[in-house]
Amino acid sequence: MFPYPLPVEETMRTFCDSLREKDRRRYAAVEAAKLGHGGLTYLAQLLGLDPKTIQQGLKELQNPPAVPPERCRKKGAAANES
């Protein structure tokens, strides 16, 4: 099953590799959900992730946390630049 052209697959791998672990599994989960049947297996192979990791991402997307996600940057970090 190869629903995406090779250049798109390469871009997806590069993008996924640039993400934090939590974001990586959620990105893979969104892509797998878009593909439907067989998508999880395809994305696991394409992105080098364990299928269980993508399943965890699907669960996280179905039941988002009640509190906002942690910040990527420290509060007020820009004010400390010289």
mmCIF file of the N, C-alpha and C atoms, coordinates in Angstrom:
data_MODEL
# 
_entry.id   MODEL 
# 
loop_
_atom_site.group_PDB 
_atom_site.id 
_atom_site.type_symbol 
_atom_site.label_atom_id 
_atom_site.label_alt_id 
_atom_site.label_comp_id 
_atom_site.label_asym_id 
_atom_site.label_entity_id 
_atom_site.label_seq_id 
_atom_site.pdbx_PDB_ins_code 
_atom_site.Cartn_x 
_atom_site.Cartn_y 
_atom_site.Cartn_z 
_atom_site.occupancy 
_atom_site.B_iso_or_equiv 
_atom_site.pdbx_formal_charge 
_atom_site.auth_seq_id 
_atom_site.auth_comp_id 
_atom_site.auth_asym_id 
_atom_site.auth_atom_id 
_atom_site.pdbx_PDB_model_num 
ATOM 1   N N  . MET A 1 1  ? 0.847   -1.190 0.000  1.00 0.00 ? 1  MET A N  1 
ATOM 2   C CA . MET A 1 1  ? 0.000   0.000  0.000  1.00 0.00 ? 1  MET A CA 1 
ATOM 3   C C  . MET A 1 1  ? 0.886   1.245  0.000  1.00 0.00 ? 1  MET A C  1 
ATOM 4   N N  . PHE A 1 2  ? 0.812   2.022  -1.034 1.00 0.00 ? 2  PHE A N  1 
ATOM 5   C CA . PHE A 1 2  ? 1.606   3.226  -1.154 1.00 0.00 ? 2  PHE A CA 1 
ATOM 6   C C  . PHE A 1 2  ? 0.713   4.377  -1.623 1.00 0.00 ? 2  PHE A C  1 
ATOM 7   N N  . PRO A 1 3  ? -0.057  4.965  -0.701 1.00 0.00 ? 3  PRO A N  1 
ATOM 8   C CA . PRO A 1 3  ? -0.971  6.022  -1.121 1.00 0.00 ? 3  PRO A CA 1 
ATOM 9   C C  . PRO A 1 3  ? -0.303  7.353  -1.438 1.00 0.00 ? 3  PRO A C  1 
ATOM 10  N N  . TYR A 1 4  ? 0.935   7.549  -1.026 1.00 0.00 ? 4  TYR A N  1 
ATOM 11  C CA . TYR A 1 4  ? 1.593   8.827  -1.269 1.00 0.00 ? 4  TYR A CA 1 
ATOM 12  C C  . TYR A 1 4  ? 2.769   8.634  -2.221 1.00 0.00 ? 4  TYR A C  1 
ATOM 13  N N  . PRO A 1 5  ? 3.023   9.600  -3.096 1.00 0.00 ? 5  PRO A N  1 
ATOM 14  C CA . PRO A 1 5  ? 4.213   9.532  -3.958 1.00 0.00 ? 5  PRO A CA 1 
ATOM 15  C C  . PRO A 1 5  ? 5.488   9.603  -3.108 1.00 0.00 ? 5  PRO A C  1 
ATOM 16  N N  . LEU A 1 6  ? 6.587   9.064  -3.634 1.00 0.00 ? 6  LEU A N  1 
ATOM 17  C CA . LEU A 1 6  ? 7.843   9.033  -2.887 1.00 0.00 ? 6  LEU A CA 1 
ATOM 18  C C  . LEU A 1 6  ? 8.302   10.399 -2.383 1.00 0.00 ? 6  LEU A C  1 
ATOM 19  N N  . PRO A 1 7  ? 8.233   11.482 -3.188 1.00 0.00 ? 7  PRO A N  1 
ATOM 20  C CA . PRO A 1 7  ? 8.662   12.788 -2.654 1.00 0.00 ? 7  PRO A CA 1 
ATOM 21  C C  . PRO A 1 7  ? 7.829   13.235 -1.445 1.00 0.00 ? 7  PRO A C  1 
ATOM 22  N N  . VAL A 1 8  ? 6.541   12.907 -1.455 1.00 0.00 ? 8  VAL A N  1 
ATOM 23  C CA . VAL A 1 8  ? 5.683   13.259 -0.314 1.00 0.00 ? 8  VAL A CA 1 
ATOM 24  C C  . VAL A 1 8  ? 6.077   12.428 0.899  1.00 0.00 ? 8  VAL A C  1 
ATOM 25  N N  . GLU A 1 9  ? 6.352   11.143 0.690  1.00 0.00 ? 9  GLU A N  1 
ATOM 26  C CA . GLU A 1 9  ? 6.787   10.286 1.806  1.00 0.00 ? 9  GLU A CA 1 
ATOM 27  C C  . GLU A 1 9  ? 8.072   10.823 2.434  1.00 0.00 ? 9  GLU A C  1 
ATOM 28  N N  . GLU A 1 10 ? 9.011   11.250 1.605  1.00 0.00 ? 10 GLU A N  1 
ATOM 29  C CA . GLU A 1 10 ? 10.273  11.793 2.114  1.00 0.00 ? 10 GLU A CA 1 
ATOM 30  C C  . GLU A 1 10 ? 10.029  13.054 2.941  1.00 0.00 ? 10 GLU A C  1 
ATOM 31  N N  . THR A 1 11 ? 9.137   13.911 2.468  1.00 0.00 ? 11 THR A N  1 
ATOM 32  C CA . THR A 1 11 ? 8.804   15.132 3.201  1.00 0.00 ? 11 THR A CA 1 
ATOM 33  C C  . THR A 1 11 ? 8.137   14.795 4.527  1.00 0.00 ? 11 THR A C  1 
ATOM 34  N N  . MET A 1 12 ? 7.249   13.812 4.511  1.00 0.00 ? 12 MET A N  1 
ATOM 35  C CA . MET A 1 12 ? 6.572   13.399 5.746  1.00 0.00 ? 12 MET A CA 1 
ATOM 36  C C  . MET A 1 12 ? 7.572   12.876 6.764  1.00 0.00 ? 12 MET A C  1 
ATOM 37  N N  . ARG A 1 13 ? 8.556   12.068 6.304  1.00 0.00 ? 13 ARG A N  1 
ATOM 38  C CA . ARG A 1 13 ? 9.568   11.540 7.220  1.00 0.00 ? 13 ARG A CA 1 
ATOM 39  C C  . ARG A 1 13 ? 10.403  12.674 7.826  1.00 0.00 ? 13 ARG A C  1 
ATOM 40  N N  . THR A 1 14 ? 10.814  13.596 6.962  1.00 0.00 ? 14 THR A N  1 
ATOM 41  C CA . THR A 1 14 ? 11.625  14.723 7.434  1.00 0.00 ? 14 THR A CA 1 
ATOM 42  C C  . THR A 1 14 ? 10.857  15.547 8.462  1.00 0.00 ? 14 THR A C  1 
ATOM 43  N N  . PHE A 1 15 ? 9.606   15.844 8.153  1.00 0.00 ? 15 PHE A N  1 
ATOM 44  C CA . PHE A 1 15 ? 8.781   16.617 9.077  1.00 0.00 ? 15 PHE A CA 1 
ATOM 45  C C  . PHE A 1 15 ? 8.595   15.877 10.395 1.00 0.00 ? 15 PHE A C  1 
ATOM 46  N N  . CYS A 1 16 ? 8.254   14.599 10.313 1.00 0.00 ? 16 CYS A N  1 
ATOM 47  C CA . CYS A 1 16 ? 8.014   13.800 11.521 1.00 0.00 ? 16 CYS A CA 1 
ATOM 48  C C  . CYS A 1 16 ? 9.268   13.753 12.400 1.00 0.00 ? 16 CYS A C  1 
ATOM 49  N N  . ASP A 1 17 ? 10.426  13.612 11.774 1.00 0.00 ? 17 ASP A N  1 
ATOM 50  C CA . ASP A 1 17 ? 11.685  13.558 12.530 1.00 0.00 ? 17 ASP A CA 1 
ATOM 51  C C  . ASP A 1 17 ? 11.979  14.863 13.257 1.00 0.00 ? 17 ASP A C  1 
ATOM 52  N N  . SER A 1 18 ? 11.386  15.963 12.812 1.00 0.00 ? 18 SER A N  1 
ATOM 53  C CA . SER A 1 18 ? 11.640  17.259 13.441 1.00 0.00 ? 18 SER A CA 1 
ATOM 54  C C  . SER A 1 18 ? 10.740  17.512 14.652 1.00 0.00 ? 18 SER A C  1 
ATOM 55  N N  . LEU A 1 19 ? 9.769   16.633 14.872 1.00 0.00 ? 19 LEU A N  1 
ATOM 56  C CA . LEU A 1 19 ? 8.788   16.840 15.943 1.00 0.00 ? 19 LEU A CA 1 
ATOM 57  C C  . LEU A 1 19 ? 9.219   16.189 17.251 1.00 0.00 ? 19 LEU A C  1 
ATOM 58  N N  . ARG A 1 20 ? 8.649   16.715 18.343 1.00 0.00 ? 20 ARG A N  1 
ATOM 59  C CA . ARG A 1 20 ? 8.836   16.068 19.640 1.00 0.00 ? 20 ARG A CA 1 
ATOM 60  C C  . ARG A 1 20 ? 8.055   14.758 19.631 1.00 0.00 ? 20 ARG A C  1 
ATOM 61  N N  . GLU A 1 21 ? 8.378   13.849 20.537 1.00 0.00 ? 21 GLU A N  1 
ATOM 62  C CA . GLU A 1 21 ? 7.767   12.513 20.549 1.00 0.00 ? 21 GLU A CA 1 
ATOM 63  C C  . GLU A 1 21 ? 6.237   12.560 20.580 1.00 0.00 ? 21 GLU A C  1 
ATOM 64  N N  . LYS A 1 22 ? 5.675   13.386 21.450 1.00 0.00 ? 22 LYS A N  1 
ATOM 65  C CA . LYS A 1 22 ? 4.218   13.476 21.565 1.00 0.00 ? 22 LYS A CA 1 
ATOM 66  C C  . LYS A 1 22 ? 3.608   13.971 20.264 1.00 0.00 ? 22 LYS A C  1 
ATOM 67  N N  . ASP A 1 23 ? 4.212   14.985 19.672 1.00 0.00 ? 23 ASP A N  1 
ATOM 68  C CA . ASP A 1 23 ? 3.703   15.537 18.422 1.00 0.00 ? 23 ASP A CA 1 
ATOM 69  C C  . ASP A 1 23 ? 3.872   14.547 17.275 1.00 0.00 ? 23 ASP A C  1 
ATOM 70  N N  . ARG A 1 24 ? 4.947   13.767 17.316 1.00 0.00 ? 24 ARG A N  1 
ATOM 71  C CA . ARG A 1 24 ? 5.207   12.760 16.279 1.00 0.00 ? 24 ARG A CA 1 
ATOM 72  C C  . ARG A 1 24 ? 4.103   11.703 16.263 1.00 0.00 ? 24 ARG A C  1 
ATOM 73  N N  . ARG A 1 25 ? 3.749   11.191 17.434 1.00 0.00 ? 25 ARG A N  1 
ATOM 74  C CA . ARG A 1 25 ? 2.717   10.144 17.459 1.00 0.00 ? 25 ARG A CA 1 
ATOM 75  C C  . ARG A 1 25 ? 1.344   10.703 17.098 1.00 0.00 ? 25 ARG A C  1 
ATOM 76  N N  . ARG A 1 26 ? 1.079   11.961 17.441 1.00 0.00 ? 26 ARG A N  1 
ATOM 77  C CA . ARG A 1 26 ? -0.203  12.570 17.076 1.00 0.00 ? 26 ARG A CA 1 
ATOM 78  C C  . ARG A 1 26 ? -0.257  12.875 15.575 1.00 0.00 ? 26 ARG A C  1 
ATOM 79  N N  . TYR A 1 27 ? 0.840   13.316 15.000 1.00 0.00 ? 27 TYR A N  1 
ATOM 80  C CA . TYR A 1 27 ? 0.895   13.548 13.559 1.00 0.00 ? 27 TYR A CA 1 
ATOM 81  C C  . TYR A 1 27 ? 0.646   12.237 12.821 1.00 0.00 ? 27 TYR A C  1 
ATOM 82  N N  . ALA A 1 28 ? 1.331   11.179 13.240 1.00 0.00 ? 28 ALA A N  1 
ATOM 83  C CA . ALA A 1 28 ? 1.144   9.873  12.605 1.00 0.00 ? 28 ALA A CA 1 
ATOM 84  C C  . ALA A 1 28 ? -0.292  9.394  12.762 1.00 0.00 ? 28 ALA A C  1 
ATOM 85  N N  . ALA A 1 29 ? -0.897  9.660  13.913 1.00 0.00 ? 29 ALA A N  1 
ATOM 86  C CA . ALA A 1 29 ? -2.285  9.248  14.151 1.00 0.00 ? 29 ALA A CA 1 
ATOM 87  C C  . ALA A 1 29 ? -3.246  9.971  13.213 1.00 0.00 ? 29 ALA A C  1 
ATOM 88  N N  . VAL A 1 30 ? -3.044  11.263 13.021 1.00 0.00 ? 30 VAL A N  1 
ATOM 89  C CA . VAL A 1 30 ? -3.903  12.031 12.112 1.00 0.00 ? 30 VAL A CA 1 
ATOM 90  C C  . VAL A 1 30 ? -3.777  11.492 10.690 1.00 0.00 ? 30 VAL A C  1 
ATOM 91  N N  . GLU A 1 31 ? -2.546  11.251 10.252 1.00 0.00 ? 31 GLU A N  1 
ATOM 92  C CA . GLU A 1 31 ? -2.329  10.726 8.902  1.00 0.00 ? 31 GLU A CA 1 
ATOM 93  C C  . GLU A 1 31 ? -2.939  9.330  8.753  1.00 0.00 ? 31 GLU A C  1 
ATOM 94  N N  . ALA A 1 32 ? -2.783  8.476  9.754  1.00 0.00 ? 32 ALA A N  1 
ATOM 95  C CA . ALA A 1 32 ? -3.341  7.123  9.702  1.00 0.00 ? 32 ALA A CA 1 
ATOM 96  C C  . ALA A 1 32 ? -4.864  7.171  9.646  1.00 0.00 ? 32 ALA A C  1 
ATOM 97  N N  . ALA A 1 33 ? -5.462  8.071  10.412 1.00 0.00 ? 33 ALA A N  1 
ATOM 98  C CA . ALA A 1 33 ? -6.924  8.200  10.414 1.00 0.00 ? 33 ALA A CA 1 
ATOM 99  C C  . ALA A 1 33 ? -7.427  8.654  9.042  1.00 0.00 ? 33 ALA A C  1 
ATOM 100 N N  . LYS A 1 34 ? -6.680  9.531  8.390  1.00 0.00 ? 34 LYS A N  1 
ATOM 101 C CA . LYS A 1 34 ? -7.078  10.001 7.054  1.00 0.00 ? 34 LYS A CA 1 
ATOM 102 C C  . LYS A 1 34 ? -7.083  8.854  6.048  1.00 0.00 ? 34 LYS A C  1 
ATOM 103 N N  . LEU A 1 35 ? -6.151  7.920  6.198  1.00 0.00 ? 35 LEU A N  1 
ATOM 104 C CA . LEU A 1 35 ? -6.026  6.830  5.243  1.00 0.00 ? 35 LEU A CA 1 
ATOM 105 C C  . LEU A 1 35 ? -7.031  5.706  5.476  1.00 0.00 ? 35 LEU A C  1 
ATOM 106 N N  . GLY A 1 36 ? -7.514  5.586  6.695  1.00 0.00 ? 36 GLY A N  1 
ATOM 107 C CA . GLY A 1 36 ? -8.470  4.522  6.985  1.00 0.00 ? 36 GLY A CA 1 
ATOM 108 C C  . GLY A 1 36 ? -7.803  3.161  7.094  1.00 0.00 ? 36 GLY A C  1 
ATOM 109 N N  . HIS A 1 37 ? -8.491  2.129  6.616  1.00 0.00 ? 37 HIS A N  1 
ATOM 110 C CA . HIS A 1 37 ? -8.019  0.752  6.744  1.00 0.00 ? 37 HIS A CA 1 
ATOM 111 C C  . HIS A 1 37 ? -6.616  0.584  6.157  1.00 0.00 ? 37 HIS A C  1 
ATOM 112 N N  . GLY A 1 38 ? -5.710  0.065  6.960  1.00 0.00 ? 38 GLY A N  1 
ATOM 113 C CA . GLY A 1 38 ? -4.329  -0.141 6.534  1.00 0.00 ? 38 GLY A CA 1 
ATOM 114 C C  . GLY A 1 38 ? -3.440  1.062  6.749  1.00 0.00 ? 38 GLY A C  1 
ATOM 115 N N  . GLY A 1 39 ? -4.025  2.192  7.090  1.00 0.00 ? 39 GLY A N  1 
ATOM 116 C CA . GLY A 1 39 ? -3.245  3.411  7.264  1.00 0.00 ? 39 GLY A CA 1 
ATOM 117 C C  . GLY A 1 39 ? -2.263  3.349  8.416  1.00 0.00 ? 39 GLY A C  1 
ATOM 118 N N  . LEU A 1 40 ? -2.681  2.741  9.509  1.00 0.00 ? 40 LEU A N  1 
ATOM 119 C CA . LEU A 1 40 ? -1.807  2.660  10.683 1.00 0.00 ? 40 LEU A CA 1 
ATOM 120 C C  . LEU A 1 40 ? -0.554  1.852  10.352 1.00 0.00 ? 40 LEU A C  1 
ATOM 121 N N  . THR A 1 41 ? -0.719  0.724  9.715  1.00 0.00 ? 41 THR A N  1 
ATOM 122 C CA . THR A 1 41 ? 0.428   -0.111 9.353  1.00 0.00 ? 41 THR A CA 1 
ATOM 123 C C  . THR A 1 41 ? 1.343   0.612  8.366  1.00 0.00 ? 41 THR A C  1 
ATOM 124 N N  . TYR A 1 42 ? 0.738   1.237  7.371  1.00 0.00 ? 42 TYR A N  1 
ATOM 125 C CA . TYR A 1 42 ? 1.513   1.986  6.375  1.00 0.00 ? 42 TYR A CA 1 
ATOM 126 C C  . TYR A 1 42 ? 2.318   3.101  7.030  1.00 0.00 ? 42 TYR A C  1 
ATOM 127 N N  . LEU A 1 43 ? 1.672   3.891  7.897  1.00 0.00 ? 43 LEU A N  1 
ATOM 128 C CA . LEU A 1 43 ? 2.368   5.011  8.546  1.00 0.00 ? 43 LEU A CA 1 
ATOM 129 C C  . LEU A 1 43 ? 3.443   4.525  9.514  1.00 0.00 ? 43 LEU A C  1 
ATOM 130 N N  . ALA A 1 44 ? 3.188   3.428  10.204 1.00 0.00 ? 44 ALA A N  1 
ATOM 131 C CA . ALA A 1 44 ? 4.196   2.880  11.113 1.00 0.00 ? 44 ALA A CA 1 
ATOM 132 C C  . ALA A 1 44 ? 5.459   2.518  10.332 1.00 0.00 ? 44 ALA A C  1 
ATOM 133 N N  . GLN A 1 45 ? 5.286   1.879  9.181  1.00 0.00 ? 45 GLN A N  1 
ATOM 134 C CA . GLN A 1 45 ? 6.435   1.508  8.351  1.00 0.00 ? 45 GLN A CA 1 
ATOM 135 C C  . GLN A 1 45 ? 7.096   2.743  7.750  1.00 0.00 ? 45 GLN A C  1 
ATOM 136 N N  . LEU A 1 46 ? 6.286   3.653  7.243  1.00 0.00 ? 46 LEU A N  1 
ATOM 137 C CA . LEU A 1 46 ? 6.816   4.853  6.596  1.00 0.00 ? 46 LEU A CA 1 
ATOM 138 C C  . LEU A 1 46 ? 7.626   5.716  7.556  1.00 0.00 ? 46 LEU A C  1 
ATOM 139 N N  . LEU A 1 47 ? 7.091   5.930  8.749  1.00 0.00 ? 47 LEU A N  1 
ATOM 140 C CA . LEU A 1 47 ? 7.714   6.852  9.699  1.00 0.00 ? 47 LEU A CA 1 
ATOM 141 C C  . LEU A 1 47 ? 8.619   6.157  10.715 1.00 0.00 ? 47 LEU A C  1 
ATOM 142 N N  . GLY A 1 48 ? 8.675   4.836  10.665 1.00 0.00 ? 48 GLY A N  1 
ATOM 143 C CA . GLY A 1 48 ? 9.538   4.099  11.589 1.00 0.00 ? 48 GLY A CA 1 
ATOM 144 C C  . GLY A 1 48 ? 9.040   4.127  13.018 1.00 0.00 ? 48 GLY A C  1 
ATOM 145 N N  . LEU A 1 49 ? 7.717   4.125  13.177 1.00 0.00 ? 49 LEU A N  1 
ATOM 146 C CA . LEU A 1 49 ? 7.119   4.149  14.508 1.00 0.00 ? 49 LEU A CA 1 
ATOM 147 C C  . LEU A 1 49 ? 6.457   2.810  14.805 1.00 0.00 ? 49 LEU A C  1 
ATOM 148 N N  . ASP A 1 50 ? 6.384   2.471  16.078 1.00 0.00 ? 50 ASP A N  1 
ATOM 149 C CA . ASP A 1 50 ? 5.664   1.276  16.494 1.00 0.00 ? 50 ASP A CA 1 
ATOM 150 C C  . ASP A 1 50 ? 4.170   1.532  16.323 1.00 0.00 ? 50 ASP A C  1 
ATOM 151 N N  . PRO A 1 51 ? 3.422   0.567  15.791 1.00 0.00 ? 51 PRO A N  1 
ATOM 152 C CA . PRO A 1 51 ? 1.975   0.757  15.655 1.00 0.00 ? 51 PRO A CA 1 
ATOM 153 C C  . PRO A 1 51 ? 1.286   1.125  16.978 1.00 0.00 ? 51 PRO A C  1 
ATOM 154 N N  . LYS A 1 52 ? 1.816   0.608  18.084 1.00 0.00 ? 52 LYS A N  1 
ATOM 155 C CA . LYS A 1 52 ? 1.244   0.939  19.401 1.00 0.00 ? 52 LYS A CA 1 
ATOM 156 C C  . LYS A 1 52 ? 1.422   2.423  19.719 1.00 0.00 ? 52 LYS A C  1 
ATOM 157 N N  . THR A 1 53 ? 2.505   3.000  19.232 1.00 0.00 ? 53 THR A N  1 
ATOM 158 C CA . THR A 1 53 ? 2.743   4.433  19.434 1.00 0.00 ? 53 THR A CA 1 
ATOM 159 C C  . THR A 1 53 ? 1.675   5.245  18.699 1.00 0.00 ? 53 THR A C  1 
ATOM 160 N N  . ILE A 1 54 ? 1.357   4.826  17.481 1.00 0.00 ? 54 ILE A N  1 
ATOM 161 C CA . ILE A 1 54 ? 0.333   5.533  16.711 1.00 0.00 ? 54 ILE A CA 1 
ATOM 162 C C  . ILE A 1 54 ? -1.043  5.320  17.347 1.00 0.00 ? 54 ILE A C  1 
ATOM 163 N N  . GLN A 1 55 ? -1.303  4.122  17.851 1.00 0.00 ? 55 GLN A N  1 
ATOM 164 C CA . GLN A 1 55 ? -2.562  3.866  18.552 1.00 0.00 ? 55 GLN A CA 1 
ATOM 165 C C  . GLN A 1 55 ? -2.697  4.770  19.774 1.00 0.00 ? 55 GLN A C  1 
ATOM 166 N N  . GLN A 1 56 ? -1.589  4.984  20.484 1.00 0.00 ? 56 GLN A N  1 
ATOM 167 C CA . GLN A 1 56 ? -1.608  5.901  21.629 1.00 0.00 ? 56 GLN A CA 1 
ATOM 168 C C  . GLN A 1 56 ? -1.936  7.313  21.158 1.00 0.00 ? 56 GLN A C  1 
ATOM 169 N N  . GLY A 1 57 ? -1.386  7.717  20.036 1.00 0.00 ? 57 GLY A N  1 
ATOM 170 C CA . GLY A 1 57 ? -1.693  9.025  19.470 1.00 0.00 ? 57 GLY A CA 1 
ATOM 171 C C  . GLY A 1 57 ? -3.167  9.159  19.125 1.00 0.00 ? 57 GLY A C  1 
ATOM 172 N N  . LEU A 1 58 ? -3.761  8.102  18.581 1.00 0.00 ? 58 LEU A N  1 
ATOM 173 C CA . LEU A 1 58 ? -5.199  8.120  18.276 1.00 0.00 ? 58 LEU A CA 1 
ATOM 174 C C  . LEU A 1 58 ? -6.022  8.293  19.547 1.00 0.00 ? 58 LEU A C  1 
ATOM 175 N N  . LYS A 1 59 ? -5.632  7.587  20.607 1.00 0.00 ? 59 LYS A N  1 
ATOM 176 C CA . LYS A 1 59 ? -6.345  7.720  21.890 1.00 0.00 ? 59 LYS A CA 1 
ATOM 177 C C  . LYS A 1 59 ? -6.231  9.141  22.427 1.00 0.00 ? 59 LYS A C  1 
ATOM 178 N N  . GLU A 1 60 ? -5.039  9.715  22.323 1.00 0.00 ? 60 GLU A N  1 
ATOM 179 C CA . GLU A 1 60 ? -4.827  11.076 22.815 1.00 0.00 ? 60 GLU A CA 1 
ATOM 180 C C  . GLU A 1 60 ? -5.670  12.082 22.036 1.00 0.00 ? 60 GLU A C  1 
ATOM 181 N N  . LEU A 1 61 ? -5.826  11.874 20.744 1.00 0.00 ? 61 LEU A N  1 
ATOM 182 C CA . LEU A 1 61 ? -6.619  12.794 19.934 1.00 0.00 ? 61 LEU A CA 1 
ATOM 183 C C  . LEU A 1 61 ? -8.114  12.640 20.197 1.00 0.00 ? 61 LEU A C  1 
ATOM 184 N N  . GLN A 1 62 ? -8.545  11.435 20.551 1.00 0.00 ? 62 GLN A N  1 
ATOM 185 C CA . GLN A 1 62 ? -9.957  11.195 20.850 1.00 0.00 ? 62 GLN A CA 1 
ATOM 186 C C  . GLN A 1 62 ? -10.336 11.733 22.228 1.00 0.00 ? 62 GLN A C  1 
ATOM 187 N N  . ASN A 1 63 ? -9.387  11.754 23.139 1.00 0.00 ? 63 ASN A N  1 
ATOM 188 C CA . ASN A 1 63 ? -9.634  12.218 24.507 1.00 0.00 ? 63 ASN A CA 1 
ATOM 189 C C  . ASN A 1 63 ? -8.590  13.261 24.890 1.00 0.00 ? 63 ASN A C  1 
ATOM 190 N N  . PRO A 1 64 ? -8.710  14.482 24.364 1.00 0.00 ? 64 PRO A N  1 
ATOM 191 C CA . PRO A 1 64 ? -7.698  15.502 24.673 1.00 0.00 ? 64 PRO A CA 1 
ATOM 192 C C  . PRO A 1 64 ? -7.692  15.838 26.159 1.00 0.00 ? 64 PRO A C  1 
ATOM 193 N N  . PRO A 1 65 ? -6.542  16.247 26.683 1.00 0.00 ? 65 PRO A N  1 
ATOM 194 C CA . PRO A 1 65 ? -6.451  16.593 28.105 1.00 0.00 ? 65 PRO A CA 1 
ATOM 195 C C  . PRO A 1 65 ? -7.317  17.809 28.435 1.00 0.00 ? 65 PRO A C  1 
ATOM 196 N N  . ALA A 1 66 ? -7.784  17.870 29.669 1.00 0.00 ? 66 ALA A N  1 
ATOM 197 C CA . ALA A 1 66 ? -8.633  18.972 30.120 1.00 0.00 ? 66 ALA A CA 1 
ATOM 198 C C  . ALA A 1 66 ? -7.836  20.268 30.277 1.00 0.00 ? 66 ALA A C  1 
ATOM 199 N N  . VAL A 1 67 ? -6.543  20.147 30.502 1.00 0.00 ? 67 VAL A N  1 
ATOM 200 C CA . VAL A 1 67 ? -5.687  21.327 30.661 1.00 0.00 ? 67 VAL A CA 1 
ATOM 201 C C  . VAL A 1 67 ? -4.933  21.583 29.366 1.00 0.00 ? 67 VAL A C  1 
ATOM 202 N N  . PRO A 1 68 ? -4.576  22.828 29.095 1.00 0.00 ? 68 PRO A N  1 
ATOM 203 C CA . PRO A 1 68 ? -3.832  23.105 27.860 1.00 0.00 ? 68 PRO A CA 1 
ATOM 204 C C  . PRO A 1 68 ? -2.472  22.406 27.877 1.00 0.00 ? 68 PRO A C  1 
ATOM 205 N N  . PRO A 1 69 ? -1.936  22.054 26.699 1.00 0.00 ? 69 PRO A N  1 
ATOM 206 C CA . PRO A 1 69 ? -0.629  21.399 26.649 1.00 0.00 ? 69 PRO A CA 1 
ATOM 207 C C  . PRO A 1 69 ? 0.457   22.321 27.185 1.00 0.00 ? 69 PRO A C  1 
ATOM 208 N N  . GLU A 1 70 ? 1.551   21.710 27.602 1.00 0.00 ? 70 GLU A N  1 
ATOM 209 C CA . GLU A 1 70 ? 2.657   22.503 28.144 1.00 0.00 ? 70 GLU A CA 1 
ATOM 210 C C  . GLU A 1 70 ? 3.204   23.441 27.082 1.00 0.00 ? 70 GLU A C  1 
ATOM 211 N N  . ARG A 1 71 ? 3.811   24.507 27.551 1.00 0.00 ? 71 ARG A N  1 
ATOM 212 C CA . ARG A 1 71 ? 4.363   25.496 26.641 1.00 0.00 ? 71 ARG A CA 1 
ATOM 213 C C  . ARG A 1 71 ? 5.643   24.963 26.013 1.00 0.00 ? 71 ARG A C  1 
ATOM 214 N N  . CYS A 1 72 ? 5.892   25.349 24.777 1.00 0.00 ? 72 CYS A N  1 
ATOM 215 C CA . CYS A 1 72 ? 7.117   24.951 24.091 1.00 0.00 ? 72 CYS A CA 1 
ATOM 216 C C  . CYS A 1 72 ? 8.286   25.835 24.509 1.00 0.00 ? 72 CYS A C  1 
ATOM 217 N N  . ARG A 1 73 ? 7.964   27.071 24.900 1.00 0.00 ? 73 ARG A N  1 
ATOM 218 C CA . ARG A 1 73 ? 9.006   28.001 25.317 1.00 0.00 ? 73 ARG A CA 1 
ATOM 219 C C  . ARG A 1 73 ? 8.698   28.480 26.722 1.00 0.00 ? 73 ARG A C  1 
ATOM 220 N N  . LYS A 1 74 ? 9.742   28.866 27.427 1.00 0.00 ? 74 LYS A N  1 
ATOM 221 C CA . LYS A 1 74 ? 9.564   29.384 28.770 1.00 0.00 ? 74 LYS A CA 1 
ATOM 222 C C  . LYS A 1 74 ? 8.857   30.739 28.715 1.00 0.00 ? 74 LYS A C  1 
ATOM 223 N N  . LYS A 1 75 ? 8.001   30.976 29.668 1.00 0.00 ? 75 LYS A N  1 
ATOM 224 C CA . LYS A 1 75 ? 7.286   32.234 29.737 1.00 0.00 ? 75 LYS A CA 1 
ATOM 225 C C  . LYS A 1 75 ? 8.276   33.374 29.937 1.00 0.00 ? 75 LYS A C  1 
ATOM 226 N N  . GLY A 1 76 ? 8.174   34.411 29.101 1.00 0.00 ? 76 GLY A N  1 
ATOM 227 C CA . GLY A 1 76 ? 9.035   35.573 29.218 1.00 0.00 ? 76 GLY A CA 1 
ATOM 228 C C  . GLY A 1 76 ? 10.429  35.373 28.657 1.00 0.00 ? 76 GLY A C  1 
ATOM 229 N N  . ALA A 1 77 ? 10.673  34.302 27.933 1.00 0.00 ? 77 ALA A N  1 
ATOM 230 C CA . ALA A 1 77 ? 12.014  34.036 27.417 1.00 0.00 ? 77 ALA A CA 1 
ATOM 231 C C  . ALA A 1 77 ? 12.513  35.103 26.469 1.00 0.00 ? 77 ALA A C  1 
ATOM 232 N N  . ALA A 1 78 ? 11.619  35.690 25.671 1.00 0.00 ? 78 ALA A N  1 
ATOM 233 C CA . ALA A 1 78 ? 12.011  36.708 24.707 1.00 0.00 ? 78 ALA A CA 1 
ATOM 234 C C  . ALA A 1 78 ? 12.522  37.979 25.404 1.00 0.00 ? 78 ALA A C  1 
ATOM 235 N N  . ALA A 1 79 ? 12.017  38.268 26.589 1.00 0.00 ? 79 ALA A N  1 
ATOM 236 C CA . ALA A 1 79 ? 12.423  39.471 27.328 1.00 0.00 ? 79 ALA A CA 1 
ATOM 237 C C  . ALA A 1 79 ? 13.853  39.387 27.804 1.00 0.00 ? 79 ALA A C  1 
ATOM 238 N N  . ASN A 1 80 ? 14.398  38.178 27.913 1.00 0.00 ? 80 ASN A N  1 
ATOM 239 C CA . ASN A 1 80 ? 15.756  38.012 28.441 1.00 0.00 ? 80 ASN A CA 1 
ATOM 240 C C  . ASN A 1 80 ? 16.832  38.080 27.366 1.00 0.00 ? 80 ASN A C  1 
ATOM 241 N N  . GLU A 1 81 ? 16.439  38.207 26.106 1.00 0.00 ? 81 GLU A N  1 
ATOM 242 C CA . GLU A 1 81 ? 17.425  38.250 25.031 1.00 0.00 ? 81 GLU A CA 1 
ATOM 243 C C  . GLU A 1 81 ? 18.165  39.581 25.041 1.00 0.00 ? 81 GLU A C  1 
ATOM 244 N N  . SER A 1 82 ? 19.464  39.551 24.701 1.00 0.00 ? 82 SER A N  1 
ATOM 245 C CA . SER A 1 82 ? 20.246  40.783 24.640 1.00 0.00 ? 82 SER A CA 1 
ATOM 246 C C  . SER A 1 82 ? 20.675  41.064 23.248 1.00 0.00 ? 82 SER A C  1 
# 
